[in-house]
């Protein structure tokens, strides 16, 4: 292990820690460490250039640490709780994920935006933000720059929507359970659901997280579906190697462990903190691969498609949750 590699990993670690600290400040605490980290990395790339001297560490953070974070992310899932207590909610989640992906692709086709980027945005919006994008991108052979742009856009858009939900709840009080399900069914990241649903109290937060975790659970079958689609497209190219995202097996194993093996809450909290840290470090690595030229050239139209999709999703899920 070279000195440059250690310094490079340390570089992503320092930005991650600084991002976490900044996320505790007023205003920035609404943005979140994930968005702060990736924006910081993009700005560093813009003003300082890509750090070629620590490239191996950047690749390690954006690929290896990212996959480890996805595996550990599985410990957030309790499969029996989702199936037993959230059966109806799971059906709603299936509808949400299906609608978002097809609707955003249709919109993007109309406005003629970047196809690869919008698919990642659709998965991030429909399922669970950065974690879903990170899980699907290796299957789709997505560019690092596309992953970075999509993670950043989903993080920022989700923050805007979660703050809007909080404001709407304050202005137009509604049943906490309805508000919680609405938040869990339509907001982008788990952190966004927590930010919004917390305004409705414990009941809203609990049901909101249960609804959201159903969408996280759907990452497993969705990955299999994408893998089958990609394999079929490559079926005529026998010589081309088809990679299987083995880290998703780790994700499923961790979910099973959390479901059937009693793990102390204190241990889960430590692992959750570690998972968040390495996920943020991975976002730094990904952000360093994004240039403003990429954003200007590719991001505007897919971002419009994502914004419209998010608005339509919010409206539809509000009316559905109101009659559940």
N, C-alpha and C positions, 0 to 999 in steps of 0.2 A: 504494500500500500504506500503510494508515493506521498511526499509532503504536499504537493499541489492538490492531490485528491482530498487529503484531510482538510486543507485550507478551504477548498471548494465546498465541501459538505458543511464546514463551519460557517461559510458565507451564507448558505441557504438557511442554516440554523439561526444565525444572528438576525436575518431579515424576518424570519418566522417569529422569533421572540419579540422583536420590536413591533411587529404587526399585532401580536397578541396584546402587548402593553398598550399600544395606541387604541386598540378596540375597546379599552376600558374607559377611554375619555368621552366626555359629552359629545354628542353628534356622531362621532366615529363609532360609538358603541352600537349605533343603529346600522352601521355599514357592515361590520363584522371583520374579523381577522383575515378570513379567506380572500375577500375582495381587496382589502388593504394590501395584502402580500402580493397578489398578482398585479395590481396596479403599480406598486412600488417596483416590481421586477421589470415591468414594461417600460416604466420611466427610466430605470437604470439602463436598460438596453438602448433607449432612445438617446440619452445624453452621454453615456459612457461607451456604448457599443457592446457587442456580444463578448463576454469574457472567455476568449478562446483558451487562455492559460489554465482555466479550471473546467474545461469542457467535459471531461470524464465525470466529474462530480455533478455537474448540471444534469447530464444524462442519467446518472445514478439516481438523483433526486426525482427527476421527472418520470422515470420508468420503474425502477426497483422499489423506491419508497412509496410510490403511488400504488403499486400492486399490493404491497404490504398493508397499506392503509385500507384498501378495499377489503382485504381478507379480514382484518380486525373489525372492520365496519359491520361484519356479520354478527358480532356480539351485541349489536343494538336490536337485533330481531329475536323475538320469541314466537316461533312458528305456531305453537298451539294457541297462544293468545289471539293471534291474528285470525286463525281458522275458526276457533270456538266462539270468540267474543265479537269478532268483526266480520262475520260471514256476509251480511248485507252490505257492510261498508266495503268489503273486498270487491263485490260486484260493481259498486260505484267506482272504485279505483280502476277496475278493468276498463270501464267505460271512459274514464278520464284519460288514461294512458293512450287508449286506442284513438279517441277523438283528437287529442293534442297532436299526435304524430301525423295522422292523416290530414288534419285541418291545416297545420303549418306547412306541410309539403304542398298542399293544394294552393294555399296563398302564395307561397314562394314561387310556384310555377307561373302564377298569374303575373307577379311583379318581376319575374325573371331574375331571382337572386341566386347566390351561390348554393348549389345543391348539397355539397358535402357539409358545409357549415350549418345549414338549416336543419339537417338531420340530427346533428349533435345537439342543437338548440331544442329541437322537438323532444329528444330523449331527456335532456336536462330539465325542461319545463314539465314534462309529463310524469317523470319518475321521481328523481331525488337529486337534481342539480349536479354538482361536481362529481359526486360518487358514481352516478349513472353515466355521465359523459366519460369518465375515466374507465369504466368497465366496458363500455361499448366501443370506444375509439380503437382499441387494438383489433377488434373483430373487423371494423370497417377500414382498417389501415389508414386512419386519419392522420393528417399532418399535425406536428406539434403546435404549429401556429394556430391551426383551426381549433385544437383542443383548448389552448390558452384563451383565444378570443371568446369561445362559447362559454367557458367557465366564468370568465369575467362578466360577460353580458348577463348570464343567468343570475349571478350573485347580485349584481347591481339592480336588475329588474325585480328580482325577488324582494330585495330590501325596500324598494319603492312601493311595491304592492302590499307588503306586510305593514308598513307604516300607514298606508291608505286604509287598510282594514281596521287598524287600531282607531283611526280617526272616525271612520264610519260607525264603529261600535259605540264610540263615545257620543256621537251625534244622534244615532238612531238605535237605541238599546234593543237587543233581541235576545231570544232564549239562549243561554250560554251553551247548551248542547248543540243547537243549530249553528251557532257561531263557530264552535270548535270543529264540527264536521266540515263546515264550509272552508275554514282555514286549512285543515288537513287535506282536503280533497283538491284544493286549487293552488296553494302556494308552492314555491319551487323547492327550497331546501328545508331540512328538518329545523335548522336554526330560524328560518323565516316563520315556520309554523309556531315555534315556541315564542318568538317575538310578538306575533299577532295574537295567538290564542291566550297568552298569559293575561291579556287585558280583560278576558272574560272570566277569570278565576280558575280554580282547580278543576272544576268539572269540564270547562271548555278546553283546558290544556290537556287533560287526560284523554278525552274523546278525540281531540285534534291530533294528538300524537299517534293514537291507535289507527286513525284513518290514514295518516301519512305513512306509517310503517307498513300498511297494506300496499302502498305504492312502491315502497322500497323492496318489499317481498317480490313484487312483480318484475324486479330487475332480473331475477333468475330465469323465468320462462321467456322474457323478452330477449335476453342474451342468446338463449337457445334458438329462438325464432330468427334472429339476425344471423346467427352462425349458419343455420340451414340455408337461408337466402343467399348468403355470400358463397357457401359451398356449391350451391346450384349454379351460380354465375360462373364459377371457376371449373365446373365439371368438364368443360370442353378443353381445358388446359391442364392435361394430366401431369405435365412436368412441373407445374407450379405448386409449391408447398403451401398447404393450408394449415395455418397455426390455430391451435386450440387455446383459448384463454384459461389456462389451468388455475390461475388465481381465483377464478369464480368458484372452483371446487372448494378452495379454501374458505371463501365467503360462505358457502353453503354449510361446510363443516362447522365453522364458527357459530352459525345460526343454530345448528343442531345441538352443539355443546351448550349454548345459552338456553336452549329449550329443555334439554333433558338432564343437564348437570347443574346442581346447585352451586352457584358462584357467589361469594360474598359481595355485597354492594360496594364495599370499599375497594375491592380488587377491580370490579367493573369500572369504577370511577377512575382509577389509576390508568387502566388500559384505555379508557375513553379519552383521557387527557393526552396520553401518548399518541393515540390514533390521530387526534386533532393536530398535534404538533407535526407529525410526519406528513400529514395531508397538506398542511400549510407549506412545509418545506418543498413538497412536490409541486405545489402551485407556483412557488418561486422559480423552480427549474423550468416549468412550463412557460411562465411569464417571460423568462429571458429569451424564449424562442419566438416571441411575438414582436413585430415591428409596427409602428404607426402606419406604414405604407400598406401592410396587410389589412389593418383595420379599415383604412380609407377605401381600399379597393374591394373588400369583400363583405364587410360587416353591416353596412347601412341597410340594405334591403332585407337580409335575414332578420336583423334587429326589428325592423318594422313588422315583419311577419310574426315574430315572437311576441311583440307588444300587443298586436291585434288578437292573436291567439289567447294570450293571457287574459285580456279583457273579456273576450267571449266566454272563455272557460269560467271566469269568476261569476259572470252573469248567469250562465246555465247552471252551475253547481249551486248557486245561491237559491234558485227556485227549486231545484231538486231536493236540497237538504231541508228546505222549508216544509216540504210535504212528506218527508220520510217519517 
